[in-house]
């Protein structure tokens, strides 16, 4: 362990340092060691593992307050940047584990490519640190015109925190030789109504894909447009995938692999490209 015998845990997210899910998760991680929160100062959902042009920009960093957490920092940048700074000793400790979340909305299927929540965990693994991404599905958004803030305020983040703590407990008791990313998704239900755990493949079909993106001229602004999104019909999800399991009210666990180059003999490499290699 770094800093003596106490495990050093970094908690981050992509929704900002004031997000309810972050606070619940950070307090749940105290059982595993010393918790420090380093999170964006605002919304960075969909940022993936972006760190921005750090050679040409100096993000603002300031202290913040979370009940029950001694050290909290806010950074004007995405979660992967927060983790990068912590890895480089900016905040006076060396993380042994990075936990990112709790994101309101499941990060399953194609969303793993774009999720800022998962991006924080990716930044951890790049630095040789195990990373865990924790997300909770949203079931009631759009009902009766309900606003997003109202939906988040009603979410059962304690359920995701409890399930994440059990998974992390097992992970720490059986550490992997190579640091990986554990992606956890939890239904928005009371804990006793979650229908068990399931190890899952990452789904290839979105639950409900974008059908079309439309540009509408912005009144009074020549050459400027508003963007509207049209969604298609929901897709039936394959059994054994994270997208399918979360819709069946199961907590999903997936190990996310590193991006690696394919071997020259891999069937995915086009024969014309292989000829160039020859």
Secondary structure as GFF3:
##gff-version 3
##sequence-region A 1 278
A	DSSP	beta_strand	8	12	.	.	.	ID=ss1
A	DSSP	alpha_helix	20	28	.	.	.	ID=ss2
A	DSSP	three_ten_helix	29	32	.	.	.	ID=ss3
A	DSSP	beta_strand	34	40	.	.	.	ID=ss4
A	DSSP	beta_strand	61	63	.	.	.	ID=ss5
A	DSSP	beta_strand	71	75	.	.	.	ID=ss6
A	DSSP	alpha_helix	79	87	.	.	.	ID=ss7
A	DSSP	beta_strand	97	104	.	.	.	ID=ss8
A	DSSP	three_ten_helix	109	113	.	.	.	ID=ss9
A	DSSP	alpha_helix	116	126	.	.	.	ID=ss10
A	DSSP	beta_strand	130	136	.	.	.	ID=ss11
A	DSSP	three_ten_helix	143	145	.	.	.	ID=ss12
A	DSSP	alpha_helix	148	153	.	.	.	ID=ss13
A	DSSP	alpha_helix	157	173	.	.	.	ID=ss14
A	DSSP	beta_strand	181	186	.	.	.	ID=ss15
A	DSSP	three_ten_helix	191	193	.	.	.	ID=ss16
A	DSSP	beta_strand	197	199	.	.	.	ID=ss17
A	DSSP	beta_strand	210	217	.	.	.	ID=ss18
A	DSSP	beta_strand	225	231	.	.	.	ID=ss19
A	DSSP	alpha_helix	242	247	.	.	.	ID=ss20
A	DSSP	beta_strand	251	256	.	.	.	ID=ss21
A	DSSP	alpha_helix	271	277	.	.	.	ID=ss22
###
